[in-house]
Amino acid sequence: MPPFFDGNNYSHWKAKMTIFIQALDFNLWEIIVNDPELPETISKKGVKSLKPRGLYMDEDRKKVQLNAKAKHVIICALNSNEFNRVSSYATAKEMWDDV
């Protein structure tokens, strides 16, 4: 179970979470630090957007799943106020950077 953040002693919680996530799966830590490469499409005009799920290939699913796992670990360690603040973010990195 991840260390729980109740709004107090943030630096202690973040250090423990870093170790917890790295021990759980170092790939999770990598996408939190470096941002996941979520599947994108590029329109004829050069505009990037998230790829529709119906067009995902196996590699796309792996990237999305890893991001979802990282988000899950983070939200399970937050109180309701922190959760409400970051739960709408698309990536684990966004969550981590804003906690």
Backbone as JSON Lines, residues from 0, in Angstrom:
{"i":0,"aa":"M","n":[0.84,-1.18,0.0],"ca":[0.0,0.0,0.0],"c":[0.89,1.24,0.0]}
{"i":1,"aa":"P","n":[0.57,2.22,-0.87],"ca":[1.4,3.43,-0.93],"c":[1.27,4.28,0.32]}
{"i":2,"aa":"P","n":[2.31,5.06,0.63],"ca":[2.2,5.98,1.76],"c":[1.1,7.0,1.47]}
{"i":3,"aa":"F","n":[0.34,7.36,2.48],"ca":[-0.82,8.23,2.31],"c":[-0.45,9.69,2.58]}
{"i":4,"aa":"F","n":[-0.89,10.59,1.69],"ca":[-0.66,12.01,1.87],"c":[-1.93,12.66,2.38]}
{"i":5,"aa":"D","n":[-1.85,13.2,3.59],"ca":[-3.01,13.84,4.21],"c":[-2.93,15.36,4.2]}
{"i":6,"aa":"G","n":[-1.99,15.9,3.44],"ca":[-1.82,17.34,3.37],"c":[-0.69,17.85,4.25]}
{"i":7,"aa":"N","n":[-0.09,16.97,5.04],"ca":[0.99,17.35,5.94],"c":[2.29,16.65,5.55]}
{"i":8,"aa":"N","n":[3.4,17.3,5.86],"ca":[4.74,16.72,5.68],"c":[4.94,16.21,4.25]}
{"i":9,"aa":"Y","n":[4.72,17.1,3.32],"ca":[4.78,16.78,1.9],"c":[6.12,16.19,1.47]}
{"i":10,"aa":"S","n":[7.23,16.78,1.88],"ca":[8.53,16.3,1.42],"c":[8.79,14.86,1.87]}
{"i":11,"aa":"H","n":[8.34,14.52,3.07],"ca":[8.49,13.14,3.57],"c":[7.65,12.18,2.72]}
{"i":12,"aa":"W","n":[6.4,12.58,2.44],"ca":[5.52,11.73,1.63],"c":[6.09,11.54,0.23]}
{"i":13,"aa":"K","n":[6.58,12.63,-0.4],"ca":[7.07,12.53,-1.77],"c":[8.3,11.62,-1.85]}
{"i":14,"aa":"A","n":[9.18,11.69,-0.85],"ca":[10.35,10.81,-0.83],"c":[9.93,9.35,-0.69]}
{"i":15,"aa":"K","n":[8.98,9.08,0.18],"ca":[8.49,7.7,0.35],"c":[7.77,7.21,-0.89]}
{"i":16,"aa":"M","n":[6.98,8.08,-1.53],"ca":[6.27,7.69,-2.75],"c":[7.23,7.39,-3.88]}
{"i":17,"aa":"T","n":[8.29,8.17,-3.98],"ca":[9.29,7.93,-5.02],"c":[9.85,6.53,-4.89]}
{"i":18,"aa":"I","n":[10.25,6.15,-3.71],"ca":[10.8,4.81,-3.47],"c":[9.74,3.75,-3.7]}
{"i":19,"aa":"F","n":[8.52,4.0,-3.22],"ca":[7.43,3.03,-3.39],"c":[7.16,2.76,-4.86]}
{"i":20,"aa":"I","n":[7.05,3.81,-5.65],"ca":[6.74,3.65,-7.08],"c":[7.89,2.96,-7.81]}
{"i":21,"aa":"Q","n":[9.12,3.36,-7.51],"ca":[10.28,2.73,-8.15],"c":[10.35,1.24,-7.83]}
{"i":22,"aa":"A","n":[10.04,0.89,-6.59],"ca":[10.07,-0.52,-6.19],"c":[8.93,-1.31,-6.82]}
{"i":23,"aa":"L","n":[7.81,-0.67,-6.99],"ca":[6.65,-1.33,-7.58],"c":[6.9,-1.68,-9.05]}
{"i":24,"aa":"D","n":[7.38,-0.7,-9.8],"ca":[7.67,-0.9,-11.23],"c":[8.43,0.33,-11.72]}
{"i":25,"aa":"F","n":[9.7,0.15,-12.03],"ca":[10.5,1.3,-12.42],"c":[9.98,1.97,-13.68]}
{"i":26,"aa":"N","n":[9.27,1.23,-14.53],"ca":[8.66,1.83,-15.71],"c":[7.61,2.86,-15.33]}
{"i":27,"aa":"L","n":[6.91,2.63,-14.22],"ca":[5.94,3.62,-13.74],"c":[6.66,4.92,-13.38]}
{"i":28,"aa":"W","n":[7.78,4.78,-12.68],"ca":[8.54,5.96,-12.28],"c":[9.05,6.71,-13.52]}
{"i":29,"aa":"E","n":[9.49,5.98,-14.52],"ca":[10.0,6.62,-15.74],"c":[8.94,7.48,-16.42]}
{"i":30,"aa":"I","n":[7.7,7.01,-16.49],"ca":[6.68,7.82,-17.17],"c":[6.23,8.99,-16.31]}
{"i":31,"aa":"I","n":[6.35,8.85,-14.98],"ca":[6.02,9.98,-14.11],"c":[7.05,11.08,-14.28]}
{"i":32,"aa":"V","n":[8.3,10.71,-14.36],"ca":[9.38,11.69,-14.49],"c":[9.46,12.25,-15.92]}
{"i":33,"aa":"N","n":[9.33,11.39,-16.92],"ca":[9.56,11.79,-18.31],"c":[8.29,12.01,-19.13]}
{"i":34,"aa":"D","n":[7.15,11.8,-18.54],"ca":[5.86,11.93,-19.21],"c":[5.65,10.76,-20.18]}
{"i":35,"aa":"P","n":[4.47,10.18,-20.15],"ca":[4.2,9.08,-21.08],"c":[4.01,9.6,-22.49]}
{"i":36,"aa":"E","n":[4.29,8.76,-23.44],"ca":[4.04,9.1,-24.83],"c":[2.68,8.5,-25.19]}
{"i":37,"aa":"L","n":[1.62,9.23,-24.87],"ca":[0.29,8.72,-25.17],"c":[0.08,8.71,-26.68]}
{"i":38,"aa":"P","n":[-0.69,7.74,-27.16],"ca":[-0.9,7.6,-28.61],"c":[-1.55,8.85,-29.2]}
{"i":39,"aa":"E","n":[-0.94,9.36,-30.25],"ca":[-1.45,10.56,-30.9],"c":[-1.62,10.33,-32.4]}
{"i":40,"aa":"T","n":[-2.47,11.15,-32.96],"ca":[-2.58,11.21,-34.41],"c":[-2.27,12.65,-34.83]}
{"i":41,"aa":"I","n":[-1.87,12.81,-36.05],"ca":[-1.57,14.14,-36.58],"c":[-2.45,14.36,-37.81]}
{"i":42,"aa":"S","n":[-3.22,15.42,-37.78],"ca":[-4.12,15.7,-38.9],"c":[-3.32,16.18,-40.11]}
{"i":43,"aa":"K","n":[-4.0,16.3,-41.22],"ca":[-3.35,16.78,-42.44],"c":[-2.83,18.21,-42.27]}
{"i":44,"aa":"K","n":[-3.42,18.94,-41.32],"ca":[-2.98,20.31,-41.04],"c":[-1.86,20.34,-40.0]}
{"i":45,"aa":"G","n":[-1.43,19.16,-39.54],"ca":[-0.34,19.08,-38.58],"c":[-0.75,19.22,-37.13]}
{"i":46,"aa":"V","n":[-2.05,19.14,-36.84],"ca":[-2.55,19.28,-35.48],"c":[-2.52,17.92,-34.78]}
{"i":47,"aa":"K","n":[-1.86,17.88,-33.61],"ca":[-1.8,16.63,-32.83],"c":[-3.02,16.51,-31.94]}
{"i":48,"aa":"S","n":[-3.52,15.27,-31.81],"ca":[-4.6,14.98,-30.88],"c":[-4.46,13.53,-30.41]}
{"i":49,"aa":"L","n":[-5.11,13.22,-29.3],"ca":[-5.05,11.85,-28.81],"c":[-5.71,10.92,-29.81]}
{"i":50,"aa":"K","n":[-5.08,9.79,-30.01],"ca":[-5.6,8.79,-30.94],"c":[-6.88,8.18,-30.36]}
{"i":51,"aa":"P","n":[-7.93,8.01,-31.15],"ca":[-9.14,7.33,-30.67],"c":[-8.83,5.89,-30.25]}
{"i":52,"aa":"R","n":[-9.46,5.43,-29.2],"ca":[-9.19,4.08,-28.69],"c":[-9.4,3.0,-29.74]}
{"i":53,"aa":"G","n":[-10.33,3.21,-30.61],"ca":[-10.61,2.22,-31.64],"c":[-9.45,2.02,-32.62]}
{"i":54,"aa":"L","n":[-8.51,2.94,-32.63],"ca":[-7.35,2.84,-33.52],"c":[-6.09,2.38,-32.82]}
{"i":55,"aa":"Y","n":[-6.18,2.06,-31.53],"ca":[-5.0,1.64,-30.77],"c":[-4.42,0.35,-31.31]}
{"i":56,"aa":"M","n":[-3.1,0.3,-31.34],"ca":[-2.36,-0.92,-31.61],"c":[-1.91,-1.44,-30.24]}
{"i":57,"aa":"D","n":[-1.29,-2.61,-30.2],"ca":[-0.86,-3.19,-28.93],"c":[0.09,-2.26,-28.17]}
{"i":58,"aa":"E","n":[1.02,-1.63,-28.87],"ca":[1.97,-0.72,-28.21],"c":[1.25,0.49,-27.62]}
{"i":59,"aa":"D","n":[0.22,0.97,-28.29],"ca":[-0.57,2.09,-27.78],"c":[-1.24,1.7,-26.46]}
{"i":60,"aa":"R","n":[-1.82,0.52,-26.44],"ca":[-2.5,0.03,-25.22],"c":[-1.52,-0.09,-24.06]}
{"i":61,"aa":"K","n":[-0.32,-0.54,-24.33],"ca":[0.69,-0.67,-23.28],"c":[1.03,0.69,-22.68]}
{"i":62,"aa":"K","n":[1.18,1.7,-23.51],"ca":[1.49,3.05,-23.03],"c":[0.35,3.61,-22.18]}
{"i":63,"aa":"V","n":[-0.86,3.45,-22.66],"ca":[-2.02,3.96,-21.94],"c":[-2.19,3.21,-20.61]}
{"i":64,"aa":"Q","n":[-1.99,1.9,-20.64],"ca":[-2.12,1.1,-19.42],"c":[-1.08,1.48,-18.38]}
{"i":65,"aa":"L","n":[0.14,1.7,-18.8],"ca":[1.19,2.09,-17.86],"c":[0.88,3.45,-17.23]}
{"i":66,"aa":"N","n":[0.4,4.38,-18.01],"ca":[0.0,5.68,-17.47],"c":[-1.14,5.52,-16.47]}
{"i":67,"aa":"A","n":[-2.12,4.67,-16.8],"ca":[-3.25,4.44,-15.89],"c":[-2.79,3.83,-14.57]}
{"i":68,"aa":"K","n":[-1.85,2.89,-14.64],"ca":[-1.32,2.28,-13.41],"c":[-0.61,3.31,-12.55]}
{"i":69,"aa":"A","n":[0.17,4.17,-13.18],"ca":[0.89,5.21,-12.43],"c":[-0.1,6.18,-11.79]}
{"i":70,"aa":"K","n":[-1.12,6.58,-12.53],"ca":[-2.15,7.46,-11.98],"c":[-2.85,6.8,-10.79]}
{"i":71,"aa":"H","n":[-3.12,5.52,-10.92],"ca":[-3.79,4.78,-9.85],"c":[-2.96,4.77,-8.57]}
{"i":72,"aa":"V","n":[-1.69,4.5,-8.69],"ca":[-0.81,4.49,-7.53],"c":[-0.83,5.86,-6.85]}
{"i":73,"aa":"I","n":[-0.77,6.91,-7.64],"ca":[-0.75,8.25,-7.07],"c":[-2.06,8.58,-6.38]}
{"i":74,"aa":"I","n":[-3.19,8.34,-7.04],"ca":[-4.47,8.73,-6.43],"c":[-4.81,7.91,-5.2]}
{"i":75,"aa":"C","n":[-4.33,6.68,-5.15],"ca":[-4.58,5.85,-3.96],"c":[-3.83,6.38,-2.73]}
{"i":76,"aa":"A","n":[-2.87,7.25,-2.95],"ca":[-2.05,7.78,-1.86],"c":[-2.46,9.2,-1.46]}
{"i":77,"aa":"L","n":[-3.59,9.69,-1.97],"ca":[-4.0,11.07,-1.72],"c":[-5.3,11.16,-0.93]}
{"i":78,"aa":"N","n":[-5.39,12.2,-0.1],"ca":[-6.66,12.45,0.57],"c":[-7.66,13.01,-0.45]}
{"i":79,"aa":"S","n":[-8.91,13.17,-0.06],"ca":[-9.95,13.57,-1.02],"c":[-9.72,14.96,-1.6]}
{"i":80,"aa":"N","n":[-9.18,15.88,-0.82],"ca":[-8.92,17.23,-1.35],"c":[-7.88,17.2,-2.46]}
{"i":81,"aa":"E","n":[-6.78,16.5,-2.22],"ca":[-5.72,16.39,-3.23],"c":[-6.24,15.62,-4.44]}
{"i":82,"aa":"F","n":[-6.96,14.54,-4.19],"ca":[-7.54,13.75,-5.29],"c":[-8.41,14.61,-6.18]}
{"i":83,"aa":"N","n":[-9.3,15.38,-5.59],"ca":[-10.21,16.22,-6.37],"c":[-9.45,17.25,-7.2]}
{"i":84,"aa":"R","n":[-8.34,17.7,-6.71],"ca":[-7.55,18.69,-7.41],"c":[-6.85,18.14,-8.65]}
{"i":85,"aa":"V","n":[-6.4,16.87,-8.61],"ca":[-5.58,16.32,-9.7],"c":[-6.23,15.19,-10.49]}
{"i":86,"aa":"S","n":[-7.4,14.77,-10.1],"ca":[-8.0,13.57,-10.71],"c":[-8.35,13.73,-12.19]}
{"i":87,"aa":"S","n":[-8.5,14.94,-12.67],"ca":[-8.89,15.13,-14.07],"c":[-7.69,15.19,-15.02]}
{"i":88,"aa":"Y","n":[-6.48,15.15,-14.5],"ca":[-5.3,15.22,-15.36],"c":[-5.18,13.97,-16.22]}
{"i":89,"aa":"A","n":[-4.66,14.16,-17.42],"ca":[-4.53,13.04,-18.37],"c":[-3.34,12.14,-18.08]}
{"i":90,"aa":"T","n":[-2.28,12.72,-17.49],"ca":[-1.07,11.91,-17.29],"c":[-0.66,11.88,-15.82]}
{"i":91,"aa":"A","n":[0.04,10.82,-15.48],"ca":[0.59,10.66,-14.14],"c":[1.6,11.76,-13.84]}
{"i":92,"aa":"K","n":[2.35,12.17,-14.83],"ca":[3.33,13.24,-14.64],"c":[2.64,14.54,-14.22]}
{"i":93,"aa":"E","n":[1.54,14.89,-14.88],"ca":[0.8,16.09,-14.5],"c":[0.35,16.01,-13.04]}
{"i":94,"aa":"M","n":[-0.16,14.84,-12.65],"ca":[-0.59,14.65,-11.27],"c":[0.58,14.83,-10.3]}
{"i":95,"aa":"W","n":[1.66,14.14,-10.59],"ca":[2.83,14.16,-9.71],"c":[3.38,15.58,-9.56]}
{"i":96,"aa":"D","n":[3.44,16.29,-10.67],"ca":[4.0,17.63,-10.65],"c":[3.12,18.62,-9.88]}
{"i":97,"aa":"D","n":[1.82,18.31,-9.76],"ca":[0.89,19.25,-9.12],"c":[0.52,18.86,-7.68]}
{"i":98,"aa":"V","n":[0.9,17.68,-7.25],"ca":[0.58,17.28,-5.88],"c":[1.43,18.09,-4.94]}
